[in-house]
């Protein structure tokens, strides 16, 4: 969590090189956390529509983003 806090601070740096690098790293971290939580929700029996509602997104968008990865994990 310290890394996330450090990155959040760096994202507002006056130096665009530092700020943009931090934003990119935060985006990667958020993608990893989102995948982790979608996996957790699906493992607990949540429907795609439940996950989408919790994320403030459409069911189709969430399914399109995460279903292919989950299919690969089941193989």
mmCIF file of the N, C-alpha and C atoms, coordinates in Angstrom:
data_MODEL
# 
_entry.id   MODEL 
# 
loop_
_atom_site.group_PDB 
_atom_site.id 
_atom_site.type_symbol 
_atom_site.label_atom_id 
_atom_site.label_alt_id 
_atom_site.label_comp_id 
_atom_site.label_asym_id 
_atom_site.label_entity_id 
_atom_site.label_seq_id 
_atom_site.pdbx_PDB_ins_code 
_atom_site.Cartn_x 
_atom_site.Cartn_y 
_atom_site.Cartn_z 
_atom_site.occupancy 
_atom_site.B_iso_or_equiv 
_atom_site.pdbx_formal_charge 
_atom_site.auth_seq_id 
_atom_site.auth_comp_id 
_atom_site.auth_asym_id 
_atom_site.auth_atom_id 
_atom_site.pdbx_PDB_model_num 
ATOM 1   N N  . UNK A 1 1  ? 0.822   -1.189  0.000   1.00 0.00 ? 1  UNK A N  1 
ATOM 2   C CA . UNK A 1 1  ? 0.000   0.000   0.000   1.00 0.00 ? 1  UNK A CA 1 
ATOM 3   C C  . UNK A 1 1  ? 0.865   1.251   0.000   1.00 0.00 ? 1  UNK A C  1 
ATOM 4   N N  . UNK A 1 2  ? 2.072   1.135   0.535   1.00 0.00 ? 2  UNK A N  1 
ATOM 5   C CA . UNK A 1 2  ? 2.979   2.281   0.536   1.00 0.00 ? 2  UNK A CA 1 
ATOM 6   C C  . UNK A 1 2  ? 3.308   2.716   -0.884  1.00 0.00 ? 2  UNK A C  1 
ATOM 7   N N  . UNK A 1 3  ? 3.457   1.744   -1.785  1.00 0.00 ? 3  UNK A N  1 
ATOM 8   C CA . UNK A 1 3  ? 3.738   2.082   -3.179  1.00 0.00 ? 3  UNK A CA 1 
ATOM 9   C C  . UNK A 1 3  ? 2.602   2.894   -3.778  1.00 0.00 ? 3  UNK A C  1 
ATOM 10  N N  . UNK A 1 4  ? 1.377   2.509   -3.502  1.00 0.00 ? 4  UNK A N  1 
ATOM 11  C CA . UNK A 1 4  ? 0.227   3.241   -4.038  1.00 0.00 ? 4  UNK A CA 1 
ATOM 12  C C  . UNK A 1 4  ? 0.202   4.669   -3.503  1.00 0.00 ? 4  UNK A C  1 
ATOM 13  N N  . UNK A 1 5  ? 0.503   4.829   -2.238  1.00 0.00 ? 5  UNK A N  1 
ATOM 14  C CA . UNK A 1 5  ? 0.546   6.159   -1.637  1.00 0.00 ? 5  UNK A CA 1 
ATOM 15  C C  . UNK A 1 5  ? 1.660   6.994   -2.264  1.00 0.00 ? 5  UNK A C  1 
ATOM 16  N N  . UNK A 1 6  ? 2.809   6.389   -2.448  1.00 0.00 ? 6  UNK A N  1 
ATOM 17  C CA . UNK A 1 6  ? 3.938   7.089   -3.069  1.00 0.00 ? 6  UNK A CA 1 
ATOM 18  C C  . UNK A 1 6  ? 3.589   7.481   -4.505  1.00 0.00 ? 6  UNK A C  1 
ATOM 19  N N  . UNK A 1 7  ? 2.986   6.556   -5.257  1.00 0.00 ? 7  UNK A N  1 
ATOM 20  C CA . UNK A 1 7  ? 2.613   6.835   -6.641  1.00 0.00 ? 7  UNK A CA 1 
ATOM 21  C C  . UNK A 1 7  ? 1.562   7.934   -6.727  1.00 0.00 ? 7  UNK A C  1 
ATOM 22  N N  . UNK A 1 8  ? 0.614   7.905   -5.800  1.00 0.00 ? 8  UNK A N  1 
ATOM 23  C CA . UNK A 1 8  ? -0.419  8.948   -5.807  1.00 0.00 ? 8  UNK A CA 1 
ATOM 24  C C  . UNK A 1 8  ? 0.207   10.317  -5.594  1.00 0.00 ? 8  UNK A C  1 
ATOM 25  N N  . UNK A 1 9  ? 1.185   10.404  -4.718  1.00 0.00 ? 9  UNK A N  1 
ATOM 26  C CA . UNK A 1 9  ? 1.887   11.669  -4.511  1.00 0.00 ? 9  UNK A CA 1 
ATOM 27  C C  . UNK A 1 9  ? 2.671   12.081  -5.740  1.00 0.00 ? 9  UNK A C  1 
ATOM 28  N N  . UNK A 1 10 ? 3.339   11.119  -6.365  1.00 0.00 ? 10 UNK A N  1 
ATOM 29  C CA . UNK A 1 10 ? 4.141   11.412  -7.555  1.00 0.00 ? 10 UNK A CA 1 
ATOM 30  C C  . UNK A 1 10 ? 3.270   11.814  -8.740  1.00 0.00 ? 10 UNK A C  1 
ATOM 31  N N  . UNK A 1 11 ? 2.028   11.345  -8.770  1.00 0.00 ? 11 UNK A N  1 
ATOM 32  C CA . UNK A 1 11 ? 1.130   11.661  -9.890  1.00 0.00 ? 11 UNK A CA 1 
ATOM 33  C C  . UNK A 1 11 ? 0.838   13.149  -9.983  1.00 0.00 ? 11 UNK A C  1 
ATOM 34  N N  . UNK A 1 12 ? 1.005   13.866  -8.893  1.00 0.00 ? 12 UNK A N  1 
ATOM 35  C CA . UNK A 1 12 ? 0.750   15.310  -8.921  1.00 0.00 ? 12 UNK A CA 1 
ATOM 36  C C  . UNK A 1 12 ? 2.044   16.116  -8.989  1.00 0.00 ? 12 UNK A C  1 
ATOM 37  N N  . UNK A 1 13 ? 3.140   15.463  -9.334  1.00 0.00 ? 13 UNK A N  1 
ATOM 38  C CA . UNK A 1 13 ? 4.436   16.136  -9.420  1.00 0.00 ? 13 UNK A CA 1 
ATOM 39  C C  . UNK A 1 13 ? 4.415   17.219  -10.498 1.00 0.00 ? 13 UNK A C  1 
ATOM 40  N N  . UNK A 1 14 ? 5.201   18.237  -10.292 1.00 0.00 ? 14 UNK A N  1 
ATOM 41  C CA . UNK A 1 14 ? 5.318   19.324  -11.281 1.00 0.00 ? 14 UNK A CA 1 
ATOM 42  C C  . UNK A 1 14 ? 6.026   18.857  -12.542 1.00 0.00 ? 14 UNK A C  1 
ATOM 43  N N  . UNK A 1 15 ? 6.882   17.861  -12.413 1.00 0.00 ? 15 UNK A N  1 
ATOM 44  C CA . UNK A 1 15 ? 7.608   17.316  -13.556 1.00 0.00 ? 15 UNK A CA 1 
ATOM 45  C C  . UNK A 1 15 ? 6.694   16.334  -14.293 1.00 0.00 ? 15 UNK A C  1 
ATOM 46  N N  . UNK A 1 16 ? 6.328   16.653  -15.543 1.00 0.00 ? 16 UNK A N  1 
ATOM 47  C CA . UNK A 1 16 ? 5.419   15.771  -16.277 1.00 0.00 ? 16 UNK A CA 1 
ATOM 48  C C  . UNK A 1 16 ? 5.955   14.354  -16.453 1.00 0.00 ? 16 UNK A C  1 
ATOM 49  N N  . UNK A 1 17 ? 7.260   14.217  -16.575 1.00 0.00 ? 17 UNK A N  1 
ATOM 50  C CA . UNK A 1 17 ? 7.825   12.869  -16.745 1.00 0.00 ? 17 UNK A CA 1 
ATOM 51  C C  . UNK A 1 17 ? 7.550   12.007  -15.507 1.00 0.00 ? 17 UNK A C  1 
ATOM 52  N N  . UNK A 1 18 ? 7.722   12.588  -14.345 1.00 0.00 ? 18 UNK A N  1 
ATOM 53  C CA . UNK A 1 18 ? 7.463   11.886  -13.086 1.00 0.00 ? 18 UNK A CA 1 
ATOM 54  C C  . UNK A 1 18 ? 5.962   11.644  -12.923 1.00 0.00 ? 18 UNK A C  1 
ATOM 55  N N  . UNK A 1 19 ? 5.166   12.671  -13.162 1.00 0.00 ? 19 UNK A N  1 
ATOM 56  C CA . UNK A 1 19 ? 3.722   12.565  -12.993 1.00 0.00 ? 19 UNK A CA 1 
ATOM 57  C C  . UNK A 1 19 ? 3.087   11.543  -13.919 1.00 0.00 ? 19 UNK A C  1 
ATOM 58  N N  . UNK A 1 20 ? 3.473   11.584  -15.180 1.00 0.00 ? 20 UNK A N  1 
ATOM 59  C CA . UNK A 1 20 ? 2.883   10.647  -16.145 1.00 0.00 ? 20 UNK A CA 1 
ATOM 60  C C  . UNK A 1 20 ? 3.328   9.210   -15.889 1.00 0.00 ? 20 UNK A C  1 
ATOM 61  N N  . UNK A 1 21 ? 4.564   9.028   -15.483 1.00 0.00 ? 21 UNK A N  1 
ATOM 62  C CA . UNK A 1 21 ? 5.025   7.677   -15.136 1.00 0.00 ? 21 UNK A CA 1 
ATOM 63  C C  . UNK A 1 21 ? 4.239   7.136   -13.951 1.00 0.00 ? 21 UNK A C  1 
ATOM 64  N N  . UNK A 1 22 ? 3.971   8.005   -12.977 1.00 0.00 ? 22 UNK A N  1 
ATOM 65  C CA . UNK A 1 22 ? 3.195   7.580   -11.806 1.00 0.00 ? 22 UNK A CA 1 
ATOM 66  C C  . UNK A 1 22 ? 1.760   7.246   -12.194 1.00 0.00 ? 22 UNK A C  1 
ATOM 67  N N  . UNK A 1 23 ? 1.166   8.046   -13.057 1.00 0.00 ? 23 UNK A N  1 
ATOM 68  C CA . UNK A 1 23 ? -0.199  7.771   -13.525 1.00 0.00 ? 23 UNK A CA 1 
ATOM 69  C C  . UNK A 1 23 ? -0.249  6.423   -14.233 1.00 0.00 ? 23 UNK A C  1 
ATOM 70  N N  . UNK A 1 24 ? 0.735   6.143   -15.087 1.00 0.00 ? 24 UNK A N  1 
ATOM 71  C CA . UNK A 1 24 ? 0.770   4.856   -15.789 1.00 0.00 ? 24 UNK A CA 1 
ATOM 72  C C  . UNK A 1 24 ? 0.909   3.695   -14.807 1.00 0.00 ? 24 UNK A C  1 
ATOM 73  N N  . UNK A 1 25 ? 1.749   3.861   -13.796 1.00 0.00 ? 25 UNK A N  1 
ATOM 74  C CA . UNK A 1 25 ? 1.930   2.801   -12.791 1.00 0.00 ? 25 UNK A CA 1 
ATOM 75  C C  . UNK A 1 25 ? 0.666   2.603   -11.973 1.00 0.00 ? 25 UNK A C  1 
ATOM 76  N N  . UNK A 1 26 ? -0.009  3.699   -11.624 1.00 0.00 ? 26 UNK A N  1 
ATOM 77  C CA . UNK A 1 26 ? -1.278  3.588   -10.894 1.00 0.00 ? 26 UNK A CA 1 
ATOM 78  C C  . UNK A 1 26 ? -2.324  2.883   -11.737 1.00 0.00 ? 26 UNK A C  1 
ATOM 79  N N  . UNK A 1 27 ? -2.363  3.180   -13.027 1.00 0.00 ? 27 UNK A N  1 
ATOM 80  C CA . UNK A 1 27 ? -3.326  2.519   -13.916 1.00 0.00 ? 27 UNK A CA 1 
ATOM 81  C C  . UNK A 1 27 ? -3.082  1.015   -13.943 1.00 0.00 ? 27 UNK A C  1 
ATOM 82  N N  . UNK A 1 28 ? -1.801  0.603   -14.023 1.00 0.00 ? 28 UNK A N  1 
ATOM 83  C CA . UNK A 1 28 ? -1.492  -0.832  -14.007 1.00 0.00 ? 28 UNK A CA 1 
ATOM 84  C C  . UNK A 1 28 ? -1.917  -1.469  -12.685 1.00 0.00 ? 28 UNK A C  1 
ATOM 85  N N  . UNK A 1 29 ? -1.656  -0.772  -11.582 1.00 0.00 ? 29 UNK A N  1 
ATOM 86  C CA . UNK A 1 29 ? -2.043  -1.278  -10.269 1.00 0.00 ? 29 UNK A CA 1 
ATOM 87  C C  . UNK A 1 29 ? -3.557  -1.420  -10.162 1.00 0.00 ? 29 UNK A C  1 
ATOM 88  N N  . UNK A 1 30 ? -4.288  -0.420  -10.622 1.00 0.00 ? 30 UNK A N  1 
ATOM 89  C CA . UNK A 1 30 ? -5.751  -0.482  -10.577 1.00 0.00 ? 30 UNK A CA 1 
ATOM 90  C C  . UNK A 1 30 ? -6.288  -1.625  -11.429 1.00 0.00 ? 30 UNK A C  1 
ATOM 91  N N  . UNK A 1 31 ? -5.685  -1.852  -12.592 1.00 0.00 ? 31 UNK A N  1 
ATOM 92  C CA . UNK A 1 31 ? -6.119  -2.972  -13.433 1.00 0.00 ? 31 UNK A CA 1 
ATOM 93  C C  . UNK A 1 31 ? -5.912  -4.306  -12.720 1.00 0.00 ? 31 UNK A C  1 
ATOM 94  N N  . UNK A 1 32 ? -4.778  -4.439  -12.028 1.00 0.00 ? 32 UNK A N  1 
ATOM 95  C CA . UNK A 1 32 ? -4.509  -5.672  -11.288 1.00 0.00 ? 32 UNK A CA 1 
ATOM 96  C C  . UNK A 1 32 ? -5.504  -5.856  -10.146 1.00 0.00 ? 32 UNK A C  1 
ATOM 97  N N  . UNK A 1 33 ? -5.781  -4.783  -9.426  1.00 0.00 ? 33 UNK A N  1 
ATOM 98  C CA . UNK A 1 33 ? -6.729  -4.854  -8.314  1.00 0.00 ? 33 UNK A CA 1 
ATOM 99  C C  . UNK A 1 33 ? -8.140  -5.153  -8.807  1.00 0.00 ? 33 UNK A C  1 
ATOM 100 N N  . UNK A 1 34 ? -8.519  -4.547  -9.931  1.00 0.00 ? 34 UNK A N  1 
ATOM 101 C CA . UNK A 1 34 ? -9.835  -4.810  -10.497 1.00 0.00 ? 34 UNK A CA 1 
ATOM 102 C C  . UNK A 1 34 ? -9.969  -6.286  -10.871 1.00 0.00 ? 34 UNK A C  1 
ATOM 103 N N  . UNK A 1 35 ? -8.959  -6.829  -11.532 1.00 0.00 ? 35 UNK A N  1 
ATOM 104 C CA . UNK A 1 35 ? -8.997  -8.245  -11.908 1.00 0.00 ? 35 UNK A CA 1 
ATOM 105 C C  . UNK A 1 35 ? -9.099  -9.135  -10.674 1.00 0.00 ? 35 UNK A C  1 
ATOM 106 N N  . UNK A 1 36 ? -8.337  -8.822  -9.657  1.00 0.00 ? 36 UNK A N  1 
ATOM 107 C CA . UNK A 1 36 ? -8.383  -9.591  -8.412  1.00 0.00 ? 36 UNK A CA 1 
ATOM 108 C C  . UNK A 1 36 ? -9.784  -9.586  -7.821  1.00 0.00 ? 36 UNK A C  1 
ATOM 109 N N  . UNK A 1 37 ? -10.406 -8.416  -7.756  1.00 0.00 ? 37 UNK A N  1 
ATOM 110 C CA . UNK A 1 37 ? -11.732 -8.325  -7.140  1.00 0.00 ? 37 UNK A CA 1 
ATOM 111 C C  . UNK A 1 37 ? -12.824 -8.944  -8.010  1.00 0.00 ? 37 UNK A C  1 
ATOM 112 N N  . UNK A 1 38 ? -12.689 -8.844  -9.326  1.00 0.00 ? 38 UNK A N  1 
ATOM 113 C CA . UNK A 1 38 ? -13.655 -9.527  -10.203 1.00 0.00 ? 38 UNK A CA 1 
ATOM 114 C C  . UNK A 1 38 ? -13.526 -11.033 -10.013 1.00 0.00 ? 38 UNK A C  1 
ATOM 115 N N  . UNK A 1 39 ? -12.298 -11.537 -9.947  1.00 0.00 ? 39 UNK A N  1 
ATOM 116 C CA . UNK A 1 39 ? -12.084 -12.969 -9.694  1.00 0.00 ? 39 UNK A CA 1 
ATOM 117 C C  . UNK A 1 39 ? -12.720 -13.374 -8.363  1.00 0.00 ? 39 UNK A C  1 
ATOM 118 N N  . UNK A 1 40 ? -12.515 -12.561 -7.327  1.00 0.00 ? 40 UNK A N  1 
ATOM 119 C CA . UNK A 1 40 ? -13.108 -12.857 -6.014  1.00 0.00 ? 40 UNK A CA 1 
ATOM 120 C C  . UNK A 1 40 ? -14.628 -12.895 -6.098  1.00 0.00 ? 40 UNK A C  1 
ATOM 121 N N  . UNK A 1 41 ? -15.193 -11.914 -6.769  1.00 0.00 ? 41 UNK A N  1 
ATOM 122 C CA . UNK A 1 41 ? -16.646 -11.849 -6.880  1.00 0.00 ? 41 UNK A CA 1 
ATOM 123 C C  . UNK A 1 41 ? -17.197 -13.052 -7.639  1.00 0.00 ? 41 UNK A C  1 
ATOM 124 N N  . UNK A 1 42 ? -16.576 -13.401 -8.762  1.00 0.00 ? 42 UNK A N  1 
ATOM 125 C CA . UNK A 1 42 ? -17.054 -14.550 -9.542  1.00 0.00 ? 42 UNK A CA 1 
ATOM 126 C C  . UNK A 1 42 ? -16.920 -15.845 -8.736  1.00 0.00 ? 42 UNK A C  1 
ATOM 127 N N  . UNK A 1 43 ? -15.830 -15.983 -7.976  1.00 0.00 ? 43 UNK A N  1 
ATOM 128 C CA . UNK A 1 43 ? -15.627 -17.184 -7.157  1.00 0.00 ? 43 UNK A CA 1 
ATOM 129 C C  . UNK A 1 43 ? -16.690 -17.299 -6.067  1.00 0.00 ? 43 UNK A C  1 
ATOM 130 N N  . UNK A 1 44 ? -17.238 -16.166 -5.660  1.00 0.00 ? 44 UNK A N  1 
ATOM 131 C CA . UNK A 1 44 ? -18.287 -16.157 -4.638  1.00 0.00 ? 44 UNK A CA 1 
ATOM 132 C C  . UNK A 1 44 ? -19.689 -16.202 -5.253  1.00 0.00 ? 44 UNK A C  1 
ATOM 133 N N  . UNK A 1 45 ? -19.750 -16.405 -6.566  1.00 0.00 ? 45 UNK A N  1 
ATOM 134 C CA . UNK A 1 45 ? -21.041 -16.597 -7.223  1.00 0.00 ? 45 UNK A CA 1 
ATOM 135 C C  . UNK A 1 45 ? -21.729 -15.326 -7.700  1.00 0.00 ? 45 UNK A C  1 
ATOM 136 N N  . UNK A 1 46 ? -21.028 -14.198 -7.673  1.00 0.00 ? 46 UNK A N  1 
ATOM 137 C CA . UNK A 1 46 ? -21.641 -12.962 -8.152  1.00 0.00 ? 46 UNK A CA 1 
ATOM 138 C C  . UNK A 1 46 ? -21.915 -13.062 -9.650  1.00 0.00 ? 46 UNK A C  1 
ATOM 139 N N  . UNK A 1 47 ? -23.034 -12.504 -10.047 1.00 0.00 ? 47 UNK A N  1 
ATOM 140 C CA . UNK A 1 47 ? -23.362 -12.412 -11.472 1.00 0.00 ? 47 UNK A CA 1 
ATOM 141 C C  . UNK A 1 47 ? -22.614 -11.225 -12.077 1.00 0.00 ? 47 UNK A C  1 
ATOM 142 N N  . UNK A 1 48 ? -22.455 -11.272 -13.396 1.00 0.00 ? 48 UNK A N  1 
ATOM 143 C CA . UNK A 1 48 ? -21.802 -10.160 -14.091 1.00 0.00 ? 48 UNK A CA 1 
ATOM 144 C C  . UNK A 1 48 ? -22.535 -8.852  -13.828 1.00 0.00 ? 48 UNK A C  1 
ATOM 145 N N  . UNK A 1 49 ? -23.845 -8.907  -13.765 1.00 0.00 ? 49 UNK A N  1 
ATOM 146 C CA . UNK A 1 49 ? -24.610 -7.678  -13.526 1.00 0.00 ? 49 UNK A CA 1 
ATOM 147 C C  . UNK A 1 49 ? -24.357 -7.123  -12.128 1.00 0.00 ? 49 UNK A C  1 
ATOM 148 N N  . UNK A 1 50 ? -24.143 -8.002  -11.132 1.00 0.00 ? 50 UNK A N  1 
ATOM 149 C CA . UNK A 1 50 ? -23.829 -7.547  -9.776  1.00 0.00 ? 50 UNK A CA 1 
ATOM 150 C C  . UNK A 1 50 ? -22.470 -6.841  -9.741  1.00 0.00 ? 50 UNK A C  1 
ATOM 151 N N  . UNK A 1 51 ? -21.503 -7.443  -10.421 1.00 0.00 ? 51 UNK A N  1 
ATOM 152 C CA . UNK A 1 51 ? -20.159 -6.864  -10.473 1.00 0.00 ? 51 UNK A CA 1 
ATOM 153 C C  . UNK A 1 51 ? -20.210 -5.507  -11.178 1.00 0.00 ? 51 UNK A C  1 
ATOM 154 N N  . UNK A 1 52 ? -20.912 -5.468  -12.294 1.00 0.00 ? 52 UNK A N  1 
ATOM 155 C CA . UNK A 1 52 ? -21.012 -4.225  -13.059 1.00 0.00 ? 52 UNK A CA 1 
ATOM 156 C C  . UNK A 1 52 ? -21.651 -3.119  -12.232 1.00 0.00 ? 52 UNK A C  1 
ATOM 157 N N  . UNK A 1 53 ? -22.682 -3.450  -11.499 1.00 0.00 ? 53 UNK A N  1 
ATOM 158 C CA . UNK A 1 53 ? -23.361 -2.465  -10.654 1.00 0.00 ? 53 UNK A CA 1 
ATOM 159 C C  . UNK A 1 53 ? -22.403 -1.927  -9.599  1.00 0.00 ? 53 UNK A C  1 
ATOM 160 N N  . UNK A 1 54 ? -21.647 -2.810  -8.969  1.00 0.00 ? 54 UNK A N  1 
ATOM 161 C CA . UNK A 1 54 ? -20.695 -2.393  -7.939  1.00 0.00 ? 54 UNK A CA 1 
ATOM 162 C C  . UNK A 1 54 ? -19.595 -1.506  -8.512  1.00 0.00 ? 54 UNK A C  1 
ATOM 163 N N  . UNK A 1 55 ? -19.279 -1.715  -9.791  1.00 0.00 ? 55 UNK A N  1 
ATOM 164 C CA . UNK A 1 55 ? -18.215 -0.954  -10.434 1.00 0.00 ? 55 UNK A CA 1 
ATOM 165 C C  . UNK A 1 55 ? -18.722 0.295   -11.149 1.00 0.00 ? 55 UNK A C  1 
ATOM 166 N N  . UNK A 1 56 ? -20.027 0.446   -11.233 1.00 0.00 ? 56 UNK A N  1 
ATOM 167 C CA . UNK A 1 56 ? -20.570 1.593   -11.950 1.00 0.00 ? 56 UNK A CA 1 
ATOM 168 C C  . UNK A 1 56 ? -20.347 1.494   -13.440 1.00 0.00 ? 56 UNK A C  1 
ATOM 169 N N  . UNK A 1 57 ? -20.401 0.278   -13.962 1.00 0.00 ? 57 UNK A N  1 
ATOM 170 C CA . UNK A 1 57 ? -20.167 0.033   -15.384 1.00 0.00 ? 57 UNK A CA 1 
ATOM 171 C C  . UNK A 1 57 ? -21.304 -0.815  -15.930 1.00 0.00 ? 57 UNK A C  1 
ATOM 172 N N  . UNK A 1 58 ? -21.320 -1.005  -17.246 1.00 0.00 ? 58 UNK A N  1 
ATOM 173 C CA . UNK A 1 58 ? -22.337 -1.870  -17.830 1.00 0.00 ? 58 UNK A CA 1 
ATOM 174 C C  . UNK A 1 58 ? -21.901 -3.328  -17.708 1.00 0.00 ? 58 UNK A C  1 
ATOM 175 N N  . UNK A 1 59 ? -22.887 -4.205  -17.664 1.00 0.00 ? 59 UNK A N  1 
ATOM 176 C CA . UNK A 1 59 ? -22.609 -5.637  -17.590 1.00 0.00 ? 59 UNK A CA 1 
ATOM 177 C C  . UNK A 1 59 ? -21.778 -6.069  -18.798 1.00 0.00 ? 59 UNK A C  1 
ATOM 178 N N  . UNK A 1 60 ? -22.124 -5.543  -19.965 1.00 0.00 ? 60 UNK A N  1 
ATOM 179 C CA . UNK A 1 60 ? -21.424 -5.917  -21.192 1.00 0.00 ? 60 UNK A CA 1 
ATOM 180 C C  . UNK A 1 60 ? -19.957 -5.508  -21.141 1.00 0.00 ? 60 UNK A C  1 
ATOM 181 N N  . UNK A 1 61 ? -19.682 -4.307  -20.636 1.00 0.00 ? 61 UNK A N  1 
ATOM 182 C CA . UNK A 1 61 ? -18.298 -3.829  -20.577 1.00 0.00 ? 61 UNK A CA 1 
ATOM 183 C C  . UNK A 1 61 ? -17.459 -4.683  -19.627 1.00 0.00 ? 61 UNK A C  1 
ATOM 184 N N  . UNK A 1 62 ? -18.020 -5.002  -18.479 1.00 0.00 ? 62 UNK A N  1 
ATOM 185 C CA . UNK A 1 62 ? -17.288 -5.803  -17.496 1.00 0.00 ? 62 UNK A CA 1 
ATOM 186 C C  . UNK A 1 62 ? -17.070 -7.214  -18.022 1.00 0.00 ? 62 UNK A C  1 
ATOM 187 N N  . UNK A 1 63 ? -18.084 -7.787  -18.612 1.00 0.00 ? 63 UNK A N  1 
ATOM 188 C CA . UNK A 1 63 ? -17.977 -9.140  -19.159 1.00 0.00 ? 63 UNK A CA 1 
ATOM 189 C C  . UNK A 1 63 ? -16.947 -9.183  -20.293 1.00 0.00 ? 63 UNK A C  1 
ATOM 190 N N  . UNK A 1 64 ? -17.003 -8.215  -21.177 1.00 0.00 ? 64 UNK A N  1 
ATOM 191 C CA . UNK A 1 64 ? -16.078 -8.163  -22.312 1.00 0.00 ? 64 UNK A CA 1 
ATOM 192 C C  . UNK A 1 64 ? -14.630 -8.058  -21.835 1.00 0.00 ? 64 UNK A C  1 
ATOM 193 N N  . UNK A 1 65 ? -14.407 -7.314  -20.761 1.00 0.00 ? 65 UNK A N  1 
ATOM 194 C CA . UNK A 1 65 ? -13.048 -7.109  -20.261 1.00 0.00 ? 65 UNK A CA 1 
ATOM 195 C C  . UNK A 1 65 ? -12.516 -8.317  -19.500 1.00 0.00 ? 65 UNK A C  1 
ATOM 196 N N  . UNK A 1 66 ? -13.363 -8.969  -18.708 1.00 0.00 ? 66 UNK A N  1 
ATOM 197 C CA . UNK A 1 66 ? -12.863 -9.975  -17.776 1.00 0.00 ? 66 UNK A CA 1 
ATOM 198 C C  . UNK A 1 66 ? -13.179 -11.427 -18.139 1.00 0.00 ? 66 UNK A C  1 
ATOM 199 N N  . UNK A 1 67 ? -14.233 -11.681 -18.870 1.00 0.00 ? 67 UNK A N  1 
ATOM 200 C CA . UNK A 1 67 ? -14.612 -13.069 -19.155 1.00 0.00 ? 67 UNK A CA 1 
ATOM 201 C C  . UNK A 1 67 ? -13.527 -13.843 -19.905 1.00 0.00 ? 67 UNK A C  1 
ATOM 202 N N  . UNK A 1 68 ? -12.885 -13.266 -20.929 1.00 0.00 ? 68 UNK A N  1 
ATOM 203 C CA . UNK A 1 68 ? -11.847 -14.051 -21.630 1.00 0.00 ? 68 UNK A CA 1 
ATOM 204 C C  . UNK A 1 68 ? -10.712 -14.480 -20.706 1.00 0.00 ? 68 UNK A C  1 
ATOM 205 N N  . UNK A 1 69 ? -10.297 -13.610 -19.803 1.00 0.00 ? 69 UNK A N  1 
ATOM 206 C CA . UNK A 1 69 ? -9.228  -13.949 -18.867 1.00 0.00 ? 69 UNK A CA 1 
ATOM 207 C C  . UNK A 1 69 ? -9.664  -15.067 -17.938 1.00 0.00 ? 69 UNK A C  1 
ATOM 208 N N  . UNK A 1 70 ? -10.895 -15.010 -17.460 1.00 0.00 ? 70 UNK A N  1 
ATOM 209 C CA . UNK A 1 70 ? -11.395 -16.038 -16.545 1.00 0.00 ? 70 UNK A CA 1 
ATOM 210 C C  . UNK A 1 70 ? -11.527 -17.376 -17.248 1.00 0.00 ? 70 UNK A C  1 
ATOM 211 N N  . UNK A 1 71 ? -11.912 -17.341 -18.512 1.00 0.00 ? 71 UNK A N  1 
ATOM 212 C CA . UNK A 1 71 ? -11.988 -18.592 -19.283 1.00 0.00 ? 71 UNK A CA 1 
ATOM 213 C C  . UNK A 1 71 ? -10.616 -19.232 -19.386 1.00 0.00 ? 71 UNK A C  1 
ATOM 214 N N  . UNK A 1 72 ? -9.584  -18.422 -19.606 1.00 0.00 ? 72 UNK A N  1 
ATOM 215 C CA . UNK A 1 72 ? -8.216  -18.955 -19.703 1.00 0.00 ? 72 UNK A CA 1 
ATOM 216 C C  . UNK A 1 72 ? -7.755  -19.549 -18.374 1.00 0.00 ? 72 UNK A C  1 
ATOM 217 N N  . UNK A 1 73 ? -8.167  -18.949 -17.261 1.00 0.00 ? 73 UNK A N  1 
ATOM 218 C CA . UNK A 1 73 ? -7.781  -19.451 -15.945 1.00 0.00 ? 73 UNK A CA 1 
ATOM 219 C C  . UNK A 1 73 ? -8.413  -20.798 -15.634 1.00 0.00 ? 73 UNK A C  1 
ATOM 220 N N  . UNK A 1 74 ? -9.579  -21.064 -16.198 1.00 0.00 ? 74 UNK A N  1 
ATOM 221 C CA . UNK A 1 74 ? -10.279 -22.325 -15.912 1.00 0.00 ? 74 UNK A CA 1 
ATOM 222 C C  . UNK A 1 74 ? -9.683  -23.497 -16.675 1.00 0.00 ? 74 UNK A C  1 
ATOM 223 N N  . UNK A 1 75 ? -8.872  -23.235 -17.668 1.00 0.00 ? 75 UNK A N  1 
ATOM 224 C CA . UNK A 1 75 ? -8.317  -24.336 -18.477 1.00 0.00 ? 75 UNK A CA 1 
ATOM 225 C C  . UNK A 1 75 ? -7.214  -25.042 -17.782 1.00 0.00 ? 75 UNK A C  1 
# 
